[in-house]
């Protein structure tokens, strides 16, 4: 019997559920940090496309020029990182979740990308970005 099942005897709310809530709230709070970090694992095309939302994050959180330069250096290191195929798939899955699928949130999530057959992302709502129909690909 799991520790969580043991504490739920008698019909009381499990402390495990409350712990999961706390973890979820902390994850939500750190989402902008995760976006900045995992931007470094994007491909060149996606990096170019998501440069504007990244800059918006920097503006929203008052990130200094010095910190932005340091982050760029970290992104360059992440781009050079040798990873196994499994590692690449994991990073790709996280990037997809936090950049492409997370559409509820702050100003940087106003970008609503759509995947086409050749995995190019399309961004609505930012100047200079095309508005392609994903069905046409």
Secondary structure as GFF3:
##gff-version 3
##sequence-region A 1 137
A	DSSP	alpha_helix	3	7	.	.	.	ID=ss1
A	DSSP	alpha_helix	15	39	.	.	.	ID=ss2
A	DSSP	alpha_helix	44	49	.	.	.	ID=ss3
A	DSSP	alpha_helix	51	60	.	.	.	ID=ss4
A	DSSP	alpha_helix	65	80	.	.	.	ID=ss5
A	DSSP	alpha_helix	85	95	.	.	.	ID=ss6
A	DSSP	pi_helix	96	101	.	.	.	ID=ss7
A	DSSP	three_ten_helix	107	110	.	.	.	ID=ss8
A	DSSP	beta_strand	114	115	.	.	.	ID=ss9
A	DSSP	beta_strand	121	122	.	.	.	ID=ss10
A	DSSP	three_ten_helix	134	136	.	.	.	ID=ss11
###
